[in-house]
Amino acid sequence: QVQLVESGGGLVQPGGSLRLSCATPVNIFRLYTMGWYRQAPGKQRELVATIATDGTTIYADSVKGRFTISRDNAKNTVYLQMDSLKSEDTAVYYCNGRNTITKFNLWGQGTQVTVSS
């Protein structure tokens, strides 16, 4: 079973930064659009950012200018750099991979991000 392995969550003060990482198996990385989603308590899971195999990125309006998604094809890893964090960014963050041909989705187990003073 293919697994996406996330790391990097934690507790940070408002205005601080965190970087999330998601490692993927070698044989899928080049075929998948990678992304990050988040789910806050009592809310639906929502898109944060995606990055296609050609590097094209999409961001939710709420994180534009503060978050940066990137992928390292040599390490089969996708990152989410989160700066100027706000309390409303508090959520469980999930790594997602979507096959560009079959549209099949893979998910990580989630990592908690808490922004609080």
N, C-alpha and C positions, 0 to 999 in steps of 0.2 A: 504494500500500500504506500502510495506516494505521500510524503509528509513535507510540510513547510514548517520550518523551525524558526520561531521568532525569539528575539531577545532585545533588551534595552529599556524596557518599561521601568517605572518607579515613581517616586514622589519628588516633586519639584515645586519651587515657589513660583508664584506669578511673575512673568517676565523672564523666567529661566528657559533653559534649553534641554532637550533630550534627543538622542538619536536611536531610532529603532532599526533593527536589522532583521532580515528574513533570508535564510539560506534555503536553497532549492536543489533538488537532484540535477545533476549535470544534463541528463538526457531530456529534460523538459524546459530548461531555462530559455533556450533560444527560440522555443516555439510558443512561449506564453507571454501575453501582456500581464504585467505584474502590477499589483495595486495594494493600497491600504484602505481599509474601512474601519469604522468605529461604531460602538454602540454604548450609549450612556444609559444609566438606569431608567427604566420606564419609557425608553425611546426606541425607535426602529434603528436598525443598522443603516449607516449612511456612508456614501463614498467620501473619502478624504482626497485621494490622489491616485492616478494610474500612470504607468509608463509603458509604452509599446516597445516592441522589439527594435524599432528604428529610433527609439529615444523620444518620441513624441509624448508630451506630458499633458495631463488634465488635472485640474485642481478644483475642489469645492470653493465657492466664493468665500466661505468663512475662514479658509486657511491661506488664501492667496497672499503672497508677499511675506508669509511667516514660515510656511513649511516648504521643504524641497525634497522631491522624490528623485532617486537616482538608482542606477543599476550598474554593477560591476560584472561584466560578462566573464571575466577571467576567474572570478570567485563565485560565480553563480549566486550572487547575493543582491538583494534590493534593499535600499535604505530609505528611511524617512527622517530627515533632519527637521526638528521642530524647534523653532525659535519664538521668542516673545509669547510664551505660553500663557493662556488665560484659564480661569477656573472652568469656563465652559468647554475647554478641551478635555476635561476629565472624562474618561471612557475606557472601555476595553478596546484595544486596537488589534485588528485582524489582518494578517497578510493574505492576499488573494492572488491566485494565478488563473488566468483564463486562456485556454487553448485558442489560438487565433483561427483555427480551421473548424474544430468540432464544437467550440464554445463551451467545452467542459470546464467546470470550476473546481479549483482546489483551494482549501482553506487551512490556515494555521490554527493553533489552539487558542490564540489570543494572548495579549500581554496588557496588564493594567497600567494606565497612565493616570496619575492623580496630581492635579495642580491645586495647591493649597498653601496658605501661609500658616 
